């Protein structure tokens, strides 16, 4: 049965869509919720990754057999480029997870009948296993940076370095690895200080709310 020369439903393709969509969503939720979110507790990226994965999967799956014209393809890249340049810089770790969820979604959507379900399952499990090993087993720490406007300008002297770190730790609740003195404003008796620390979920989130700063990752 068709409507305007379009089939109302193709049961074979529809059930394949449901199966692949459910499988892809299961893999993405495993990666984002149980690997990424457990270590970062960033709800904004959790929301973003799930929706981006869903959109990418459906876009690739539904347009798999559609011949895209060059203008349309360039238009898509232009739209993504505008969105990218109008948003703040994404930290390296978050960008890596973004690439991971997009890659997984594209693989699950575009795998054709030449790729067996065993190969597809192995690919997804391998990506989950490698991510789990890096995130949990190897315990790789990402050094984060926070920029703070500091008013106790007398403590930025090299001989008072210990006092500076102690004061910053008491006021931010963050265990600081090192600090860098940036711009100094003697007219306002203030200085811009970069503090470096290993991310701690609870403390960092509270500090972000209190100071309104963005975290940056340095490898």
ZADO-1210 file (C-alpha; in nm, 4 decimals, padded with zeros to 6 digits):
<atoms>
<atom x="00.0000" y="00.0000" z="00.0000" code="UNK" pos="1"/>
<atom x="00.1393" y="00.3382" z="-00.0985" code="UNK" pos="2"/>
<atom x="00.0473" y="00.7018" z="-00.0465" code="UNK" pos="3"/>
<atom x="00.1784" y="00.9577" z="-00.2976" code="UNK" pos="4"/>
<atom x="00.3997" y="00.6784" z="-00.4362" code="UNK" pos="5"/>
<atom x="00.5562" y="00.6241" z="-00.0940" code="UNK" pos="6"/>
<atom x="00.4975" y="00.2992" z="00.0914" code="UNK" pos="7"/>
<atom x="00.3070" y="00.3396" z="00.4165" code="UNK" pos="8"/>
<atom x="00.5206" y="00.0716" z="00.5802" code="UNK" pos="9"/>
<atom x="00.7868" y="-00.1742" z="00.4763" code="UNK" pos="10"/>
<atom x="00.7876" y="-00.4252" z="00.7603" code="UNK" pos="11"/>
<atom x="01.1317" y="-00.5669" z="00.6794" code="UNK" pos="12"/>
<atom x="01.3022" y="-00.2251" z="00.6746" code="UNK" pos="13"/>
<atom x="01.0955" y="-00.1024" z="00.9709" code="UNK" pos="14"/>
<atom x="01.1922" y="-00.3947" z="01.1955" code="UNK" pos="15"/>
<atom x="01.5550" y="-00.3535" z="01.0891" code="UNK" pos="16"/>
<atom x="01.5358" y="00.0150" z="01.1854" code="UNK" pos="17"/>
<atom x="01.3907" y="-00.0688" z="01.5281" code="UNK" pos="18"/>
<atom x="01.6497" y="-00.3384" z="01.5949" code="UNK" pos="19"/>
<atom x="01.9471" y="-00.1276" z="01.4900" code="UNK" pos="20"/>
<atom x="01.8180" y="00.1809" z="01.6685" code="UNK" pos="21"/>
<atom x="01.7692" y="-00.0115" z="01.9929" code="UNK" pos="22"/>
<atom x="02.1131" y="-00.1714" z="01.9625" code="UNK" pos="23"/>
<atom x="02.2818" y="00.1618" z="01.8905" code="UNK" pos="24"/>
<atom x="02.0989" y="00.3339" z="02.1770" code="UNK" pos="25"/>
<atom x="02.2066" y="00.0565" z="02.4165" code="UNK" pos="26"/>
<atom x="02.5713" y="00.0954" z="02.3159" code="UNK" pos="27"/>
<atom x="02.5637" y="00.4758" z="02.3371" code="UNK" pos="28"/>
<atom x="02.3927" y="00.4761" z="02.6786" code="UNK" pos="29"/>
<atom x="02.6537" y="00.2294" z="02.8044" code="UNK" pos="30"/>
<atom x="02.9376" y="00.4520" z="02.6873" code="UNK" pos="31"/>
<atom x="02.7885" y="00.7843" z="02.7930" code="UNK" pos="32"/>
<atom x="02.6166" y="00.6925" z="03.1198" code="UNK" pos="33"/>
<atom x="02.8383" y="00.4214" z="03.2641" code="UNK" pos="34"/>
<atom x="03.1774" y="00.5368" z="03.1346" code="UNK" pos="35"/>
<atom x="03.1701" y="00.9111" z="03.0657" code="UNK" pos="36"/>
<atom x="02.9100" y="01.0347" z="03.3158" code="UNK" pos="37"/>
<atom x="03.0484" y="00.8229" z="03.6013" code="UNK" pos="38"/>
<atom x="03.3786" y="01.0102" z="03.5800" code="UNK" pos="39"/>
<atom x="03.2672" y="01.3602" z="03.4794" code="UNK" pos="40"/>
<atom x="02.9075" y="01.4098" z="03.6052" code="UNK" pos="41"/>
<atom x="02.8464" y="01.6594" z="03.3239" code="UNK" pos="42"/>
<atom x="02.4721" y="01.6502" z="03.2531" code="UNK" pos="43"/>
<atom x="02.5002" y="01.8971" z="02.9670" code="UNK" pos="44"/>
<atom x="02.7269" y="01.6673" z="02.7673" code="UNK" pos="45"/>
<atom x="02.5206" y="01.3612" z="02.8635" code="UNK" pos="46"/>
<atom x="02.2172" y="01.5295" z="02.7071" code="UNK" pos="47"/>
<atom x="02.4166" y="01.6361" z="02.4009" code="UNK" pos="48"/>
<atom x="02.5763" y="01.2983" z="02.3307" code="UNK" pos="49"/>
<atom x="02.2497" y="01.1032" z="02.3436" code="UNK" pos="50"/>
<atom x="02.0671" y="01.3420" z="02.1111" code="UNK" pos="51"/>
<atom x="02.3554" y="01.3787" z="01.8666" code="UNK" pos="52"/>
<atom x="02.3905" y="01.0014" z="01.8481" code="UNK" pos="53"/>
<atom x="02.0176" y="00.9621" z="01.7817" code="UNK" pos="54"/>
<atom x="02.0136" y="01.2262" z="01.5082" code="UNK" pos="55"/>
<atom x="02.3287" y="01.0964" z="01.3392" code="UNK" pos="56"/>
<atom x="02.2034" y="00.7370" z="01.3443" code="UNK" pos="57"/>
<atom x="01.8631" y="00.8196" z="01.1958" code="UNK" pos="58"/>
<atom x="02.0142" y="01.0573" z="00.9413" code="UNK" pos="59"/>
<atom x="02.2621" y="00.7984" z="00.8178" code="UNK" pos="60"/>
<atom x="02.0147" y="00.5102" z="00.8240" code="UNK" pos="61"/>
<atom x="01.7326" y="00.6868" z="00.6408" code="UNK" pos="62"/>
<atom x="01.9582" y="00.8544" z="00.3847" code="UNK" pos="63"/>
<atom x="02.1730" y="00.5466" z="00.3217" code="UNK" pos="64"/>
<atom x="02.0101" y="00.4796" z="-00.0146" code="UNK" pos="65"/>
<atom x="01.9562" y="00.8451" z="-00.1065" code="UNK" pos="66"/>
<atom x="02.1964" y="01.0067" z="-00.3522" code="UNK" pos="67"/>
<atom x="02.2954" y="01.3371" z="-00.1951" code="UNK" pos="68"/>
<atom x="02.3793" y="01.6229" z="-00.4259" code="UNK" pos="69"/>
<atom x="02.7024" y="01.8138" z="-00.3717" code="UNK" pos="70"/>
<atom x="02.5232" y="02.1359" z="-00.2775" code="UNK" pos="71"/>
<atom x="02.3178" y="01.9626" z="-00.0093" code="UNK" pos="72"/>
<atom x="02.6270" y="01.7949" z="00.1371" code="UNK" pos="73"/>
<atom x="02.8201" y="02.1233" z="00.1446" code="UNK" pos="74"/>
<atom x="02.5200" y="02.2893" z="00.3068" code="UNK" pos="75"/>
<atom x="02.5242" y="02.0358" z="00.5892" code="UNK" pos="76"/>
<atom x="02.8947" y="02.0964" z="00.6524" code="UNK" pos="77"/>
<atom x="02.8331" y="02.4727" z="00.6496" code="UNK" pos="78"/>
<atom x="02.5566" y="02.4401" z="00.9096" code="UNK" pos="79"/>
<atom x="02.7737" y="02.2258" z="01.1380" code="UNK" pos="80"/>
<atom x="03.0599" y="02.4721" z="01.0907" code="UNK" pos="81"/>
<atom x="02.8457" y="02.7684" z="01.1948" code="UNK" pos="82"/>
<atom x="02.7220" y="02.5817" z="01.5015" code="UNK" pos="83"/>
<atom x="03.0790" y="02.4853" z="01.5939" code="UNK" pos="84"/>
<atom x="03.2175" y="02.8390" z="01.5706" code="UNK" pos="85"/>
<atom x="02.9319" y="02.9895" z="01.7687" code="UNK" pos="86"/>
<atom x="02.9886" y="02.7642" z="02.0694" code="UNK" pos="87"/>
<atom x="03.2635" y="02.7707" z="02.3285" code="UNK" pos="88"/>
<atom x="03.5661" y="02.5493" z="02.2910" code="UNK" pos="89"/>
<atom x="03.4963" y="02.1878" z="02.3870" code="UNK" pos="90"/>
<atom x="03.7563" y="02.0235" z="02.6137" code="UNK" pos="91"/>
<atom x="03.9669" y="01.7473" z="02.4594" code="UNK" pos="92"/>
<atom x="03.8055" y="01.4640" z="02.6552" code="UNK" pos="93"/>
<atom x="03.4511" y="01.5757" z="02.5693" code="UNK" pos="94"/>
<atom x="03.5488" y="01.6193" z="02.2040" code="UNK" pos="95"/>
<atom x="03.6869" y="01.2640" z="02.2017" code="UNK" pos="96"/>
<atom x="03.3627" y="01.1238" z="02.3422" code="UNK" pos="97"/>
<atom x="03.1688" y="01.3281" z="02.0860" code="UNK" pos="98"/>
<atom x="03.3725" y="01.1730" z="01.8053" code="UNK" pos="99"/>
<atom x="03.3179" y="00.8300" z="01.9638" code="UNK" pos="100"/>
<atom x="02.9379" y="00.8528" z="01.9808" code="UNK" pos="101"/>
<atom x="02.9196" y="00.9904" z="01.6265" code="UNK" pos="102"/>
<atom x="03.1466" y="00.7148" z="01.4976" code="UNK" pos="103"/>
<atom x="02.9494" y="00.4404" z="01.6717" code="UNK" pos="104"/>
<atom x="02.6209" y="00.5774" z="01.5387" code="UNK" pos="105"/>
<atom x="02.7525" y="00.5953" z="01.1816" code="UNK" pos="106"/>
<atom x="02.8901" y="00.2394" z="01.2003" code="UNK" pos="107"/>
<atom x="02.5639" y="00.0978" z="01.3334" code="UNK" pos="108"/>
<atom x="02.3559" y="00.2865" z="01.0779" code="UNK" pos="109"/>
<atom x="02.5595" y="00.2253" z="00.7633" code="UNK" pos="110"/>
<atom x="02.6750" y="-00.1343" z="00.8199" code="UNK" pos="111"/>
<atom x="02.5316" y="-00.3185" z="00.5197" code="UNK" pos="112"/>
<atom x="02.4514" y="-00.6835" z="00.4624" code="UNK" pos="113"/>
<atom x="02.8162" y="-00.7571" z="00.3850" code="UNK" pos="114"/>
<atom x="02.8896" y="-00.6942" z="00.7542" code="UNK" pos="115"/>
<atom x="02.7666" y="-00.9738" z="00.9781" code="UNK" pos="116"/>
<atom x="02.5991" y="-00.9098" z="01.3125" code="UNK" pos="117"/>
<atom x="02.8935" y="-01.0823" z="01.4806" code="UNK" pos="118"/>
<atom x="03.1350" y="-00.8295" z="01.3276" code="UNK" pos="119"/>
<atom x="02.9073" y="-00.5407" z="01.4208" code="UNK" pos="120"/>
<atom x="02.8725" y="-00.6680" z="01.7775" code="UNK" pos="121"/>
<atom x="03.2487" y="-00.7167" z="01.8093" code="UNK" pos="122"/>
<atom x="03.3154" y="-00.3623" z="01.6845" code="UNK" pos="123"/>
<atom x="03.0815" y="-00.2073" z="01.9397" code="UNK" pos="124"/>
<atom x="03.2081" y="-00.4251" z="02.2263" code="UNK" pos="125"/>
<atom x="03.5676" y="-00.3456" z="02.1320" code="UNK" pos="126"/>
<atom x="03.5006" y="00.0286" z="02.1479" code="UNK" pos="127"/>
<atom x="03.3289" y="-00.0094" z="02.4851" code="UNK" pos="128"/>
<atom x="03.6129" y="-00.2272" z="02.6184" code="UNK" pos="129"/>
<atom x="03.8871" y="00.0132" z="02.5078" code="UNK" pos="130"/>
<atom x="03.7000" y="00.3107" z="02.6534" code="UNK" pos="131"/>
<atom x="03.6420" y="00.1227" z="02.9801" code="UNK" pos="132"/>
<atom x="04.0108" y="00.0299" z="03.0018" code="UNK" pos="133"/>
<atom x="04.1241" y="00.3881" z="02.9493" code="UNK" pos="134"/>
<atom x="03.8615" y="00.5403" z="03.1790" code="UNK" pos="135"/>
<atom x="03.8521" y="00.2918" z="03.4672" code="UNK" pos="136"/>
<atom x="04.1361" y="00.0391" z="03.4585" code="UNK" pos="137"/>
<atom x="04.4293" y="00.2605" z="03.3621" code="UNK" pos="138"/>
<atom x="04.2835" y="00.5491" z="03.5628" code="UNK" pos="139"/>
<atom x="04.4174" y="00.8117" z="03.3257" code="UNK" pos="140"/>
<atom x="04.3822" y="01.1500" z="03.4918" code="UNK" pos="141"/>
<atom x="04.3023" y="01.4641" z="03.2973" code="UNK" pos="142"/>
<atom x="04.4561" y="01.7799" z="03.4363" code="UNK" pos="143"/>
<atom x="04.1983" y="02.0572" z="03.4295" code="UNK" pos="144"/>
<atom x="04.2527" y="02.4302" z="03.4359" code="UNK" pos="145"/>
<atom x="04.0421" y="02.6982" z="03.5953" code="UNK" pos="146"/>
<atom x="04.0945" y="03.0726" z="03.5509" code="UNK" pos="147"/>
<atom x="04.0384" y="03.2820" z="03.8629" code="UNK" pos="148"/>
<atom x="04.0411" y="03.6564" z="03.9224" code="UNK" pos="149"/>
<atom x="04.2385" y="03.6886" z="04.2467" code="UNK" pos="150"/>
<atom x="04.2386" y="03.9981" z="04.4673" code="UNK" pos="151"/>
<atom x="04.5113" y="03.9122" z="04.7213" code="UNK" pos="152"/>
<atom x="04.7842" y="04.0427" z="04.4974" code="UNK" pos="153"/>
<atom x="05.0437" y="04.0373" z="04.7757" code="UNK" pos="154"/>
<atom x="05.0407" y="03.6557" z="04.7705" code="UNK" pos="155"/>
<atom x="05.1531" y="03.6225" z="04.4082" code="UNK" pos="156"/>
<atom x="05.5164" y="03.6837" z="04.5034" code="UNK" pos="157"/>
<atom x="05.7395" y="03.3755" z="04.4548" code="UNK" pos="158"/>
<atom x="05.8399" y="03.3678" z="04.8224" code="UNK" pos="159"/>
<atom x="05.4714" y="03.3390" z="04.9234" code="UNK" pos="160"/>
<atom x="05.3868" y="03.0609" z="04.6811" code="UNK" pos="161"/>
<atom x="05.2855" y="02.8158" z="04.9545" code="UNK" pos="162"/>
<atom x="05.0480" y="03.0692" z="05.1109" code="UNK" pos="163"/>
<atom x="04.8912" y="03.1380" z="04.7708" code="UNK" pos="164"/>
<atom x="04.8174" y="02.7713" z="04.7032" code="UNK" pos="165"/>
<atom x="04.6828" y="02.7167" z="05.0550" code="UNK" pos="166"/>
<atom x="04.4478" y="03.0155" z="05.0252" code="UNK" pos="167"/>
<atom x="04.3228" y="02.9042" z="04.6830" code="UNK" pos="168"/>
<atom x="04.2591" y="02.5490" z="04.8061" code="UNK" pos="169"/>
<atom x="04.0631" y="02.6742" z="05.1081" code="UNK" pos="170"/>
<atom x="03.8478" y="02.9047" z="04.8966" code="UNK" pos="171"/>
<atom x="03.7815" y="02.6710" z="04.6026" code="UNK" pos="172"/>
<atom x="03.7815" y="02.3327" z="04.7751" code="UNK" pos="173"/>
<atom x="04.0107" y="02.1973" z="04.5028" code="UNK" pos="174"/>
<atom x="04.3396" y="02.0140" z="04.5552" code="UNK" pos="175"/>
<atom x="04.5715" y="02.2207" z="04.3369" code="UNK" pos="176"/>
<atom x="04.8706" y="02.0737" z="04.1542" code="UNK" pos="177"/>
<atom x="05.0225" y="02.3977" z="04.0326" code="UNK" pos="178"/>
<atom x="04.9398" y="02.7599" z="03.9583" code="UNK" pos="179"/>
<atom x="05.0405" y="03.0096" z="03.6910" code="UNK" pos="180"/>
<atom x="05.0254" y="03.3858" z="03.7337" code="UNK" pos="181"/>
<atom x="04.8674" y="03.5558" z="03.4344" code="UNK" pos="182"/>
<atom x="04.7771" y="03.9204" z="03.3835" code="UNK" pos="183"/>
<atom x="04.8421" y="04.1472" z="03.6832" code="UNK" pos="184"/>
<atom x="04.6361" y="04.4650" z="03.7319" code="UNK" pos="185"/>
<atom x="04.8064" y="04.6906" z="03.9903" code="UNK" pos="186"/>
<atom x="04.5384" y="04.9586" z="03.9506" code="UNK" pos="187"/>
<atom x="04.2694" y="04.7179" z="04.0770" code="UNK" pos="188"/>
<atom x="04.5029" y="04.5125" z="04.2963" code="UNK" pos="189"/>
<atom x="04.4063" y="04.1898" z="04.1234" code="UNK" pos="190"/>
<atom x="04.5661" y="03.9169" z="03.9163" code="UNK" pos="191"/>
<atom x="04.4442" y="03.6467" z="03.6814" code="UNK" pos="192"/>
<atom x="04.5597" y="03.3056" z="03.8014" code="UNK" pos="193"/>
<atom x="04.5433" y="02.9703" z="03.6261" code="UNK" pos="194"/>
<atom x="04.5033" y="02.6826" z="03.8704" code="UNK" pos="195"/>
<atom x="04.5648" y="02.3225" z="03.7580" code="UNK" pos="196"/>
<atom x="04.4121" y="02.0205" z="03.9263" code="UNK" pos="197"/>
<atom x="04.2981" y="01.6653" z="03.8646" code="UNK" pos="198"/>
<atom x="03.9240" y="01.6553" z="03.8173" code="UNK" pos="199"/>
<atom x="03.7245" y="01.5600" z="04.1235" code="UNK" pos="200"/>
<atom x="03.3562" y="01.5202" z="04.0410" code="UNK" pos="201"/>
<atom x="03.1828" y="01.6608" z="04.3448" code="UNK" pos="202"/>
<atom x="03.4230" y="01.9420" z="04.4302" code="UNK" pos="203"/>
<atom x="03.4702" y="02.0593" z="04.0748" code="UNK" pos="204"/>
<atom x="03.0982" y="02.0853" z="04.0046" code="UNK" pos="205"/>
<atom x="03.0393" y="02.2865" z="04.3199" code="UNK" pos="206"/>
<atom x="03.3292" y="02.5144" z="04.2343" code="UNK" pos="207"/>
<atom x="03.1934" y="02.5677" z="03.8831" code="UNK" pos="208"/>
<atom x="02.8612" y="02.6829" z="04.0268" code="UNK" pos="209"/>
<atom x="03.0218" y="02.9100" z="04.2833" code="UNK" pos="210"/>
<atom x="03.2786" y="03.0764" z="04.0569" code="UNK" pos="211"/>
<atom x="03.1094" y="03.0480" z="03.7196" code="UNK" pos="212"/>
<atom x="03.4245" y="02.9233" z="03.5498" code="UNK" pos="213"/>
<atom x="03.4686" y="02.6777" z="03.2651" code="UNK" pos="214"/>
<atom x="03.6983" y="02.3790" z="03.2951" code="UNK" pos="215"/>
<atom x="03.9675" y="02.3171" z="03.0385" code="UNK" pos="216"/>
<atom x="04.1699" y="02.0009" z="02.9969" code="UNK" pos="217"/>
<atom x="04.5433" y="01.9898" z="02.9397" code="UNK" pos="218"/>
<atom x="04.7129" y="01.6661" z="02.8422" code="UNK" pos="219"/>
</atoms>
